[in-house]
Amino acid sequence: MAGLDGPQSGLPAFLLVPTDTKVAETTVYDLIGVGFGPSNLALAVAVEEYNASAGPRRVEAMFLENQPEFGWHRGMLVDGATMQVSFLKDLATVRNPTSDFSFVSYLHGTGRLIDFINHKALFPLRAQFHAYLEWAAGRLGHLVRYDARVIAVEPVLADGHVTAFDVVVAPREDGEPERRHRTRNVVLAPGLSPRLPDGVTRSERVWHSATLVPDVAATDPTTVRTAVVVGSGQSAAEAADYLHRRFPGAEVHAVFARYGYAPADDSPFANRIFDPEAVDQYFEAPEDVKQLLTAYHRNTNYSVVDGDLITDLYRRVYEEDVLGERRLFIRHASRVAEIRARREGADVDIEFLPTGKTETLAADVVVYATGYRPGDALTLLAGEADACLRDTTGQPRVGRDYRVATEQHVGAGIYLQGATEHTHGLGSTLLSNIAVRAGEILASVCEHRGSPALGAGVDAPSGDRDGRPPAPLA
Ligand code: NAP
């Protein structure tokens, strides 16, 4: 198919696409999802359920994922670690309680429903929830292409308007050439990237918690006598616990600036900050109120630890102290002043902040559990990102329906999953709201379909209040 035949004169350079651009397939999708983690998986579920009764109004969708198979934070699948979100906030239940893509349906299908009920657990093992996500992804294999690294999202022009995007997938090492897929809407869900402090680089013995499990598996435990964990969030506490168990001959030093680990606020009133209704209220709130609410409730998510794990770590420290066999050291009110990497580890200068006194540990392993940063999801749009409107802080302006506000000539839709904390609140990067959000995005795609709407202002219509896509025509 030829690229652009429409008049291009007078358009900004970033919107000019060569007319000899080739598209590998003739399908024009209604929706292409970039990234296939839980957010776009939930969207795939919503599409599948919608299409089951949509008849000719079905939504043609495809999802592209860089990984060779489904995987969600595999590097942190620590044995024994549990979810921090109720299993009822799965891929579908809150949007469609009768969905057969629910966690309960998965349990039923794998013969564990009764055992799970007897377990009286609201927060399943992360390993089991991961197996559930894999199960759902496996059932939707017809909508996904793995090993598909998206390198660009290019505009397709007609009569001076961006009517679609070509999603460009890099050539593969196995010889598969570059591929292009055309779509009227793109849903970007690139996830989060591990964050290391400035000046720190990953090495064989200096890790980020994101790869903790495979890094530990690749390390001979007899070579580890001293391990350091930096940070005081959930990942840091889980890393301290894991290293302590997996390296039984090693001292583990947990280094952080707080006086003690702070418990995650998962009390019921605070938890309402993740409700679908809270997203409405946050979205409508003035900027100063948004900042106030985020500051009040940061401790539902960031730099906090599950209370049971804090108790367990304290119990271990106390027991070791009583037995005179100390291996777990909590270096509170401290910071890593300097780290000097060696071939088999690193020398770590730890400063005790109240006194300024510094001690150097010869660490065989250092784990930075220093959190994640959201990428700029719009970078894939290359020069065309300029057509996306930004707020005064440079963040994308996003509608309630997660559609990025654009200049008027962009009629095709750009949706964001995840990178919307500044507009939709604290639940944006979490699982809490993915089922409802998926329904809202699908509803918006359906509402815009066939309409001549050029541009998507922040007041673009959102989906049904409960996040259900519009009912298909009978
Ligand atoms: P996080 O909550 O953002 O915590 C990052 C930690 O790193 C904080 O203690 C922070 O200290 C510290 N830090 C950041 N930059 C630093 C620097 N330059 N030097 C020293 N310390 C630094 O990240 P996370 O623990 O990875 O958690 C991220 C998300 O994943 C959360 O939603 C969490 O609940 C989730 N998670 C879930 C599970 C589970 O489901 N079982 C497991 C792990 C993580 P300050 O606070 O002092 O800045």
Boltz pocket constraint, residues with backbone or C-beta under 6 A from the ligand:
constraints:
  - pocket:
      binder: B
      contacts: [[A, 76], [A, 81], [A, 82], [A, 83], [A, 84], [A, 126], [A, 196], [A, 197], [A, 198], [A, 209], [A, 230], [A, 231], [A, 232], [A, 233], [A, 234], [A, 235], [A, 236], [A, 238], [A, 256], [A, 257], [A, 258], [A, 300], [A, 301], [A, 302], [A, 303], [A, 304], [A, 369], [A, 370], [A, 371], [A, 372]]
      max_distance: 6.0
